[in-house]
Structure formats: structure tokens, C-alpha cells
Amino acid sequence: MAEIRFGTDGVRGRAFEELTLGLAYRIGRAAAVELVGDVAYLGRDTRQSGPALRDALAAGLIEGGVTPIDLGIAPTPAVAWVAAQQSAIGVMISASHNPWHDNGIKLFTTAGSKLSNAEQTAIERALDSSVGDTAPAKTPDIESMQPIVGEWVDSVSATATSVLESGLRIVVDAANGAASHVVGPALANLGLDVTVIANEPNGRNINANCGSTYPETLAAVVRDIEADLGLALDGDADRLLCVDATGRVIDGDHLMAILAADMLAQGRLNDDTVVVTVMSNIGFHRAMQSQGIAVHVTPVGDRHILDALDINGWSFGGEQSGHLIFGDLAHTGDGFLSGLQLIDVMARSGRSLAELADDAMTSFPQILRNVRVGERVSDPATGIAAEIAAAEQELGADGRVLIRASGTEPVIRVMVEAAQQSTADRICDQLCQAVTDRFGH
């Protein structure tokens, strides 16, 4: 099996099989050598593989001359925040929204940002030169500084000016993940009526029928207790999806549309521009155009959004999947921060989430299908260019087509948007068949 590589969000794979202790050790050592910083803060989510991977990473950091400090179970945005505050390397051990048996490693610079392409390439070269090295059997001594995560909570809580005494009733789905012990109490401390679900992690239930990838559980509870809204985090709490009082899921595009409009009104939307990936719905683009907000589009992955924000000095962007990044407040996606900013809008406007979402944008029907092929293809769109051109001609200005390859497996992703659901379904069927005919086994 080929060794896993850095993708759009660090390294990720099956714990102990793809993401081995040896690889974690070598990543720690490479990070110590290639990144600036004498200290590294390590956080992890609630997967049972986390402590062993932490120890292997810490051993590698020590070997490379960097002192590891354990934050314990901590959300990804907390790790990034601590790294920036302490001018230290940040290391998060998490596979985000993946099942419990996977795990991953995300690295942050001393500015609290994800790695640049050059930094990532340097670490990969170091890994290539150390293939075969194994983690030491002895468990390293690691200093613990878990209370510092509370400072991140206080910092985020201070960004919401109108939440106190808003009277909103909220359900939080913590995905049995890294925020299980922090977000509910933090919201309650702000005077909100909070019910928390999926906050009893056991090492194997992270993201299991809960969290942002399975909002049905949250929706049912919101309806049952007649709450005003629900917040669904993912396993490492850098992503947020919501449900309104009826249990309807409000995705990242709608959240961005609500928040971008509010930031524009407050004078916080730098250059009147929002950054999204190619996955954002055409309805989002039309809604932003109607308000005079420019939309800058990047490839899939929040790292590309962060790059655009940093390079251009813009203040807001995100993904349809729920990674929302407030460039003036944080260095990475933060589900807690995103939820607070949304609640703040609701409190100031006196409007329900359903009203805000309905007014913010109207989604076009969007179909996304994965087609498994014989082997990985770098540029599938070129191979079916004629079929894509025919589809685009039929759709005209009322739809679009996106064909892209998975970065990690032999899968081609086919996405079609159209004004009518039946049209989207039919054209997606045609393009999936074209992919199979051209690239199938």
C-alpha cells in the first residue's frame, strides 16, 4: 500500500494501518525540522487511537528538538488559536467527520495558519527520506496545559455582542467529538437555553449518526423540544451546519449568505467580497450578485479559502459543507465561532433562522454523485469534454456542471445544478454514464 500523503486538510487514513505510529512519529520529526517553532501544542479529538498517535507524534517532535505540550481533547480551532497566541507549532490529531476507525494529522504554523504549499512539500520530502523509521517503544514525557483551551472559549465568546439574554433556545449536536465538553457550557454561560446531544464520547461513537454529516438526529430533537435552532458540529468542531425550528437543514451556502449580508451591513466585509469553493450553489452566486457582493471562487478545500483571504486581505469565506472562516476573527474554520456569529445575527435582527435563510438565497437543485473508475484520473473533464459541452449548452445560464477527480481514491465526482430537479437528474445520469464509458473498468 502506498503511503498516504497530505491532502486538502492534512494527512488522513485508517488508524494503525494507513496512519501508522511510525508515520506519525516521522511527521512529528519532520514538522520539528521543517517548521519554525521550539514548542508544539498537541490537541486531539475523541477517537480511541488518539493517545497512541499523540505519543508517537510527540516522540518525533522531541527527536527533532521541539518540546510538545498536550492540550488533551480540544477542537481544531482551539489548537490553531493556541498556536497563534503562543507563537508555537500546532498539531491536531483528528479525522474530522470520518468514522472512528480513521484518524488524521493537521499541522499549523506559529501564526495559527495551515501549512503553505512550500511547507507541506518540505515535510513530504522529509517523510520520503525517512521511510521505514519506526516510533520508539518508550512513551515520551509530555507536559500538559489543558486549561489554555478555556482561553480560546473566552476569546470566541467575546465576539458575539448581542447573544446575552437573547432568550433563544438552542440544541447543540457535539458529534461525540472534540467539542463535547466545551461548546454547550460556553453557550449556557452566555445566557442561552442550551440542550446538548451527542456529547458522551466513548472512542468509537464520534460522528456516528450525529454531527454535521448526520443532522437528522439534531433535527428531531429541535422539533421535539420546540427549540429555535440547532447547531451541528463535526468531530473536530471546525465545521457547522444548522437546522431551523422546523428541523430543516441550513447548509454552509445559506449560512454564508446570511452572514455575508450582515457583515456587509456592518462594514466588516472587506472589499465587499466573499470567498467560496467551486461547490457553492449557483443560487448563492445570484444572491450575492443581487446585493453587490463579489464572489471569489477557489478549488475545494478550506486551505484554498484561507490562502485567498490572507493574500487579498478579505474577511470572510467558506464551504458549502460548513467550514466558515472569519478572517478578521480567526485563522481557520471554527464551528463554535460560526454558531455564535449566526446567533448574534438572529438576536440583533429579531428574526428566526428560517426567515433569514429564506431571504438570503434560493438554492438551485444540485446533484452530486461519485463514480468509481478503474484507476485515478487527474483530469477527467478533458476525457468527456464533448459531453460536458453539450450539457452546458442545454443548461445555459440556469445551471452548471462540475467534473472533478477525488484526490485520494479512484473516484470521479459529477455535480450538476439546474433550475429544475428533473433536468439536474437527467443530465447527471448522462454524465455519469459518460464517465463510466470513458474511464470505467
C-alpha positions in Angstrom: 0.0 0.0 0.0 1.3 3.4 -1.0 2.0 5.8 1.9 -0.8 8.4 2.5 0.1 11.9 1.5 -1.1 15.4 2.5 -4.5 16.2 1.0 -6.6 19.3 1.2 -6.7 19.1 5.0 -3.5 17.3 6.3 -3.0 13.5 6.4 -5.9 11.2 6.9 -6.3 7.4 6.8 -7.2 4.3 8.8 -5.5 4.4 12.1 -2.6 2.0 12.6 -3.0 0.7 9.1 -2.6 3.7 6.8 -1.8 6.3 9.5 0.7 4.2 11.4 2.5 5.1 14.6 5.7 5.1 12.6 4.3 7.6 10.1 3.0 9.8 13.0 6.5 9.7 14.6 8.1 10.7 11.3 5.6 13.5 10.7 6.4 14.9 14.2 10.1 14.8 13.5 9.7 16.3 10.0 7.5 19.1 11.4 10.1 19.9 14.1 12.8 20.2 11.5 10.9 22.0 8.7 8.6 24.4 10.6 9.6 27.4 12.7 9.0 27.0 16.4 10.6 25.4 19.5 7.3 24.3 21.1 4.3 22.4 19.7 0.8 22.3 21.2 -1.0 18.9 20.5 -4.7 18.5 20.6 -6.9 15.5 19.6 -10.5 14.5 19.2 -12.1 11.6 21.0 -11.1 8.6 18.8 -9.6 5.8 20.7 -6.5 5.9 18.5 -5.7 9.5 19.6 -3.5 8.9 22.6 -1.2 6.4 20.8 -0.8 8.7 17.8 -0.2 11.7 20.1 2.6 9.8 21.9 4.2 8.9 18.5 4.0 12.4 17.3 5.4 13.8 20.5 8.4 11.4 20.2 9.1 12.7 16.7 8.9 16.3 17.8 11.3 15.7 20.7 13.7 13.9 18.3 13.6 17.0 16.1 14.3 19.3 19.0 10.8 20.6 19.7 9.0 20.5 23.1 5.5 19.0 22.9 2.7 20.3 25.1 -0.5 18.3 25.4 -3.8 20.2 25.2 -5.8 17.0 25.6 -9.1 16.7 23.8 -9.5 20.0 22.0 -11.3 21.4 18.9 -9.2 22.1 15.9 -9.8 25.9 16.0 -8.7 25.9 19.7 -5.4 24.3 18.6 -4.9 26.9 15.8 -5.7 29.7 18.3 -3.3 28.5 20.9 -0.6 28.1 18.3 -1.0 31.7 17.2 -1.2 33.0 20.8 1.9 31.2 21.8 3.8 31.6 18.6 4.2 27.8 18.5 3.6 24.9 16.1 0.0 23.5 16.3 -0.8 19.8 15.8 -4.3 18.4 15.7 -4.9 14.7 15.7 -8.3 14.2 14.1 -10.0 12.7 11.0 -12.7 15.4 11.2 -16.0 14.0 10.0 -14.7 10.5 9.2 -15.7 7.3 11.1 -14.0 6.5 14.4 -11.5 4.0 12.9 -9.8 6.7 10.8 -7.6 9.4 12.2 -5.5 12.2 10.8 -2.9 14.9 11.5 -3.3 18.6 10.8 -0.4 21.0 11.2 -0.5 24.7 12.0 2.2 27.3 11.8 3.2 29.7 14.6 0.6 32.2 13.0 -2.1 29.6 13.6 -2.5 29.0 9.8 -2.5 25.8 7.8 0.7 25.0 6.0 1.7 26.7 2.8 2.4 24.5 -0.3 6.1 25.0 0.2 5.9 23.9 3.9 3.8 20.9 3.0 6.2 19.9 0.2 9.2 20.2 2.5 7.6 17.9 5.1 6.7 15.4 2.4 10.3 15.3 1.2 11.4 14.7 4.8 9.0 11.8 5.0 10.2 10.3 1.8 13.7 10.3 3.1 12.8 8.6 6.4 10.6 5.7 5.1 10.9 2.7 7.4 11.7 4.6 10.6 9.6 3.4 13.5 8.3 5.1 16.6 10.2 4.4 19.8 8.6 2.0 22.2 9.1 4.2 25.2 6.3 6.7 25.9 7.6 10.2 26.0 7.1 12.6 28.8 4.7 15.3 27.7 3.8 18.4 29.6 0.0 19.1 29.9 -1.6 22.5 29.5 -5.3 21.7 29.0 -6.8 24.7 30.8 -5.5 27.0 28.0 -8.4 25.8 25.8 -10.7 27.7 28.1 -8.9 30.9 27.0 -10.0 30.1 23.4 -13.6 29.7 24.6 -13.4 33.1 26.3 -11.9 34.7 23.1 -14.6 33.3 20.9 -17.4 34.1 23.3 -16.3 37.8 23.3 -17.0 38.1 19.6 -20.8 37.9 20.0 -22.2 41.2 21.3 -25.9 40.6 21.3 -26.2 37.0 22.4 -26.6 37.6 26.1 -30.2 37.4 27.3 -31.5 36.7 23.8 -33.8 34.1 25.1 -33.1 31.7 22.2 -33.5 28.0 22.8 -30.7 26.0 21.2 -29.8 22.4 20.7 -26.1 21.6 20.1 -25.0 18.3 18.5 -21.4 17.9 19.5 -20.8 14.8 17.3 -19.4 12.9 20.3 -16.2 14.8 19.3 -13.6 17.3 20.4 -16.1 20.0 21.5 -18.3 17.6 23.6 -17.1 19.2 26.8 -16.8 22.9 25.9 -19.4 24.3 23.4 -22.6 23.5 25.4 -21.3 25.1 28.7 -19.9 28.0 26.8 -23.2 28.8 25.2 -25.0 28.4 28.5 -22.6 30.8 30.1 -23.7 33.4 27.6 -27.3 33.1 28.9 -28.7 30.8 26.2 -31.1 28.0 26.9 -29.0 25.1 25.7 -29.6 21.4 25.2 -26.6 19.3 24.2 -26.7 15.9 22.5 -24.0 13.5 21.3 -21.7 14.7 24.0 -20.8 11.4 25.5 -17.8 10.1 23.5 -16.5 6.6 24.0 -13.8 6.4 21.5 -15.9 4.8 18.8 -19.1 6.9 18.5 -17.6 10.1 17.1 -19.8 11.2 14.1 -21.9 8.1 14.4 -25.5 9.0 13.5 -24.8 12.5 14.7 -23.0 15.7 13.9 -22.8 17.7 10.7 -22.8 14.7 8.5 -26.0 13.3 10.0 -28.2 16.2 11.0 -31.4 14.1 11.2 -30.8 13.3 14.8 -30.4 17.0 15.7 -33.5 18.0 13.6 -35.7 15.5 15.5 -34.6 16.9 18.9 -35.1 20.5 17.8 -38.7 19.7 16.7 -39.4 17.7 19.9 -38.4 20.4 22.4 -39.6 23.3 20.1 -36.1 24.9 20.1 -35.3 27.9 17.9 -32.4 26.3 16.1 -29.9 23.5 16.2 -26.1 23.7 15.7 -24.4 20.6 14.3 -20.6 20.3 14.7 -18.3 17.7 13.2 -15.8 15.6 15.1 -13.1 18.3 15.4 -15.6 21.2 15.6 -14.2 23.2 12.7 -17.4 22.8 10.7 -21.0 23.9 11.3 -24.4 23.1 9.8 -27.7 24.2 11.3 -31.3 23.2 11.4 -34.2 25.7 11.8 -37.1 25.4 14.2 -38.9 23.1 11.7 -35.9 20.7 11.5 -34.9 21.9 8.0 -31.2 21.7 7.4 -29.5 25.0 6.7 -26.2 24.3 4.8 -23.0 26.3 4.6 -24.1 28.2 1.5 -27.2 29.6 3.3 -25.2 30.4 6.4 -22.6 32.2 4.3 -25.3 34.2 2.5 -26.8 35.2 5.9 -23.5 36.2 7.4 -22.0 37.9 4.4 -25.0 40.2 4.1 -24.8 41.0 7.8 -21.1 41.7 7.6 -21.7 43.9 4.6 -24.2 45.9 6.5 -21.8 46.2 9.5 -18.9 47.3 7.3 -16.9 44.2 8.1 -16.9 42.6 4.7 -13.6 43.7 3.3 -13.8 44.8 -0.4 -17.4 43.6 -0.3 -16.1 40.1 -1.2 -16.8 36.6 0.0 -14.6 33.5 -0.9 -16.2 30.2 -1.7 -15.2 26.9 -3.4 -16.4 25.6 -6.8 -19.0 23.6 -4.8 -21.1 26.6 -3.8 -24.6 26.6 -5.3 -25.4 28.9 -8.2 -28.2 30.3 -6.1 -25.6 31.6 -3.7 -23.8 33.4 -6.5 -27.0 35.0 -7.7 -27.9 36.1 -4.2 -24.5 37.8 -3.7 -24.7 39.5 -7.1 -28.1 41.0 -6.1 -26.5 42.6 -3.1 -23.4 43.9 -4.8 -21.1 41.3 -3.1 -18.3 39.9 -5.2 -17.6 36.2 -5.1 -14.1 34.8 -5.4 -14.0 31.1 -6.2 -11.3 28.6 -5.2 -10.8 24.8 -5.6 -12.3 22.5 -3.0 -10.6 22.7 0.5 -10.7 25.3 3.2 -6.9 25.7 2.8 -7.5 27.4 -0.6 -10.1 29.7 1.0 -7.6 30.7 3.7 -4.9 31.4 1.1 -7.3 33.7 -0.7 -8.3 35.5 2.4 -4.7 36.0 3.5 -3.3 37.1 0.2 -6.1 39.6 -0.6 -7.0 40.8 2.9 -10.6 39.6 2.6 -12.5 38.9 5.8 -15.0 36.0 5.1 -15.3 32.8 3.2 -16.3 29.2 3.5 -17.6 26.0 2.1 -21.0 24.5 1.4 -20.0 21.7 3.8 -19.9 24.2 6.7 -16.3 25.3 7.1 -16.8 29.1 7.7 -13.8 31.3 8.1 -13.9 34.8 9.6 -10.6 36.2 8.5 -10.9 39.1 10.9 -11.5 36.9 13.9 -9.8 33.5 13.3 -7.2 31.6 11.2 -9.2 28.6 10.5 -12.8 27.2 10.4 -14.5 27.3 13.8 -17.9 25.8 14.4 -18.3 27.5 17.7 -17.4 30.9 16.4 -19.7 30.4 13.3 -22.6 29.4 15.5 -22.1 32.4 17.8 -22.0 34.8 14.8 -25.2 33.3 13.5 -26.9 33.6 16.9 -25.7 37.2 17.1 -27.4 38.0 13.8 -30.7 36.4 15.0 -30.6 38.2 18.3 -29.9 41.6 16.7 -32.5 41.2 13.9 -35.2 39.5 16.0 -35.8 37.1 13.1 -35.9 33.3 13.0 -33.3 31.2 11.2 -35.9 30.1 8.7 -36.8 33.7 7.8 -33.1 34.7 7.5 -32.3 31.6 5.4 -35.3 32.0 3.1 -34.5 35.7 2.4 -30.7 35.0 2.0 -30.8 32.8 -1.1 -32.8 30.2 -3.1 -30.8 27.1 -3.9 -30.9 25.5 -7.3 -31.3 21.7 -7.3 -27.9 20.2 -7.1 -26.9 16.6 -7.7 -23.6 15.2 -6.7 -22.6 11.6 -7.5 -19.4 9.6 -7.1 -18.5 7.3 -10.0 -15.8 4.7 -9.2 -13.4 4.1 -12.0 -10.6 1.7 -12.9 -7.8 4.0 -11.7 -7.2 7.5 -10.5 -7.7 10.1 -13.3 -6.0 13.6 -13.0 -8.2 15.5 -15.5 -11.5 13.6 -16.2 -13.2 16.7 -17.7 -10.9 16.6 -20.7 -11.8 13.0 -21.4 -15.5 13.8 -21.7 -15.3 17.3 -23.0 -17.9 16.9 -25.7 -20.5 15.5 -23.3 -19.8 18.4 -20.8 -20.1 21.0 -23.6 -23.5 19.5 -24.7 -24.7 19.6 -21.1 -23.6 23.2 -20.6 -25.2 24.3 -23.8 -28.5 22.8 -22.7 -28.3 24.4 -19.2 -27.2 27.8 -20.4 -27.2 30.4 -17.6 -29.6 28.4 -15.5 -27.2 25.7 -14.4 -23.7 24.4 -14.4 -21.6 21.2 -14.5 -18.5 20.3 -12.4 -16.5 17.2 -13.1 -13.5 16.6 -10.8 -11.4 13.7 -9.6 -11.1 12.7 -5.9 -7.7 13.5 -4.6 -7.4 10.2 -2.6 -9.2 7.4 -4.4 -10.2 6.3 -7.9 -13.5 8.2 -7.9 -14.8 10.9 -10.2 -17.2 13.4 -8.7 -20.0 14.6 -11.0 -22.0 17.6 -10.0 -24.9 19.2 -11.9 -27.1 22.2 -11.0 -30.2 23.1 -12.9 -33.3 25.2 -12.4 -35.4 22.0 -12.4 -34.7 18.9 -10.3 -35.7 16.6 -13.2 -33.2 18.4 -15.5 -30.4 18.0 -13.0 -31.2 14.3 -12.5 -31.3 13.6 -16.2 -28.1 15.4 -17.1 -26.2 13.9 -14.2 -27.3 10.5 -15.3 -25.9 11.2 -18.8 -22.6 12.5 -17.5 -22.1 9.6 -15.0 -22.7 7.2 -17.9 -20.1 9.1 -20.0 -17.6 8.8 -17.1 -18.2 5.1 -16.8 -17.9 4.6 -20.6 -14.7 6.5 -20.8 -12.9 5.6 -17.5 -14.7 2.5 -16.2 -13.1 -0.8 -15.5 
